[in-house]
Amino acid sequence: MVPAVALRWSLVSTRLGWWVRVSILIILSWSPVRAASEQFEGKTIANIQFDPAKQPLATDQLIALLPLRPGEPLRSSSVRDAIQRLYATGEYVDIAVDATLGGSGVNLKFLTKPSYFFGHVAVNGVSEPPNEGQMVVATRLQLGAEYSEADLNRAVEHLVDVARRNGLYNVMVKPRTEFNLNTQQVDIDFDIATGSRARFDGVIVTGNSQRSTDDIVKSAGWKRFRGLLGWQYVTENRVQNGVDNVREWYQKHDRLLAKVTLDKLDYHPSTNTVTPTLNVDSGPIVDVRVRGMKISAGKLRSILPIYEERTVDRDLLNEGTRDLATYLESQGYFDAKVS
């Protein structure tokens, strides 16, 4: 009696490219492996099938691609070539070939898994900010890019990160996927449960601020109506604007070299609140005076680049000299000299 055996070729990824792995599936354990493999080589191909029957490529395209034909002898090299040709089309993510012996010869079955590509992406249940458009962009999923579970999982991580930066620390994101074999596209809906948005609950100030913490809180604007209505809700823009407002206060008070940085945001789950830590270096007072012409402080701030760049160096002073001369010329003082 002829032992029942089956042979499988499958495509395996390596750092140097793709190669074909051959495995022999032995139903009768006493059948020798070498004898089993030799039973297929050179045997007549009885028929060729595809599983699933519906393929990304049309039947005539498949026939043109395959170097295998019913009635011809089976060669392992031809099977390997067939797998590589199919994979090169970009329509498949996984390909394997099963070979079984029958009364009329070898029956070949191509087991394929088609490639899918990202299609429509939607985000549902967003509590602004951020808005739906910002969340869709945050997924970083590009229409037409090849679908992968890894990219989908990273998209969930990106959404969670954006939500938490906007005070939604208890956010939950659940993706729903719909695979369309006809278009080979995956439509994805991200369902979001945001939970309650966190509020600020105070500020920790480190460094040399030359100001009280209460004054810094007022500058940041993290309390509602001068603190009478409690703390504001946390959003990414509100956090950044608060840091900018504190920095701007120093510049308006002639401390152009002041540095204000957000070191961290501590979240407290028990109260659903956030405490920012600001590191402040007030720096020295920079006194800017103009002799020989009366120019308001506000106008100087709009003219001199040291205010925009928030630093003082020789190049910026020279640039400011030229800008000030240009301004005087625009006011009709064509013989003005600035040094």
Secondary structure, 3 states (H helix, E strand, C coil): CCCCEEEEEEEEEECCEEEEEEEEEECCCCCCHHHHHHCCCCCEEEEEEEECCCCCCCHHHHHHHCCCCCCCECCHHHHHHHHHHHHHCCCEEEEEEEEEEECCEEEEEEEEEECCEEEEEEEECCCCCCCHHHHHHHCCCCCCCECCHHHHHHHHHHHHHHHHHCCCCCCEEEEEEEEECCCCEEEEEEEEECCCCCEECCCEEEEECCCCHHHHHHHHCCEHHHHCCCECECCHHHHHHHHHHHHHHHHHCCCCCCEEEEEEEEEECCCCEEEEEEEEECCCCCCCCCCCCCCCHHHHHHHCHHHHHCCCCHHHHHHHHHHHHHHHHHCCCCCCCCC
